Amino acid sequence: MPSRRPRDEGQVAIEFVGTVPLILLLVAAVWECVLIGYAFSLAGNAADEGARAGAVTGDRGVCEAAAGKHISGAWGMTAECGASGDIYKATVKLKIPVLHPGLNFGEITGTGGAAMEKE
């Protein structure tokens, strides 16, 4: 029976302890990318919904309400709406999340427009 070399004992445990923080850091980075992508999607969709509602009614309040209908307060949404010629435009800003929507470090802007509906 071959003898075990005493200097190799515990090597797997040391490698595991060394790689776990790197794996967790990679998972956190991927999660942050997912949150940022989701925030871009939310901002664009909210701006489109607000612009559509504003184009029908011409009311800034209706536009802002429609833009924020599906976005929780954790995203820190602000909306700006108004007519620009025959187009009703909406701009939605969301705070960029850090690992969770409640922790923020910047803003993402989504814009949308819809043709004014005249009666």
Backbone hydrogen bonds, N-H to C=O, Kabsch-Sander energy under -0.5 kcal/mol:
donor,donor_aa,acceptor,acceptor_aa,energy
8,D,5,R,-1.6
9,E,6,P,-1.0
11,Q,8,D,-1.6
14,I,10,G,-1.9
15,E,11,Q,-2.3
16,F,12,V,-2.4
17,V,13,A,-2.3
18,G,14,I,-1.7
19,T,15,E,-1.9
20,V,16,F,-2.1
23,I,19,T,-2.3
24,L,20,V,-2.6
25,L,21,P,-2.2
26,L,22,L,-2.0
27,V,23,I,-2.3
28,A,24,L,-2.3
29,A,25,L,-2.1
30,V,26,L,-2.3
31,W,27,V,-2.5
32,E,28,A,-2.2
33,C,29,A,-2.0
34,V,30,V,-2.1
35,L,31,W,-2.4
36,I,32,E,-2.3
37,G,33,C,-2.3
38,Y,34,V,-2.4
39,A,35,L,-2.3
40,F,36,I,-2.1
41,S,37,G,-2.0
42,L,38,Y,-2.8
43,A,39,A,-2.6
44,G,40,F,-2.2
45,N,41,S,-2.3
46,A,42,L,-2.7
47,A,43,A,-2.2
48,D,44,G,-2.1
49,E,45,N,-2.5
50,G,46,A,-2.5
51,A,47,A,-2.5
52,R,48,D,-2.3
53,A,49,E,-2.3
54,G,50,G,-2.6
55,A,51,A,-2.2
56,V,52,R,-1.4
57,T,53,A,-2.1
58,G,54,G,-2.8
63,C,59,D,-1.8
64,E,60,R,-2.4
65,A,61,G,-2.2
66,A,62,V,-2.5
67,A,63,C,-2.1
68,G,64,E,-1.7
69,K,66,A,-0.8
71,I,68,G,-0.9
75,W,72,S,-1.3
76,G,73,G,-1.5
78,T,93,K,-2.0
80,E,91,T,-2.6
82,G,89,K,-2.0
84,S,87,I,-3.7
87,I,84,S,-1.4
88,Y,114,A,-3.3
89,K,82,G,-2.7
89,K,87,I,-0.6
90,A,112,G,-2.7
91,T,80,E,-2.8
92,V,110,G,-3.2
93,K,78,T,-3.0
94,L,108,I,-2.7
95,K,75,W,-2.8
96,I,106,G,-2.2
98,V,100,H,-1.0
98,V,103,L,-3.0
99,L,97,P,-0.6
103,L,100,H,-1.9
104,N,102,G,-0.6
105,F,96,I,-1.9
108,I,94,L,-3.3
110,G,92,V,-3.2
112,G,90,A,-2.5
114,A,88,Y,-1.8
116,M,86,D,-3.0
117,E,55,A,-1.8
118,K,116,M,-0.7
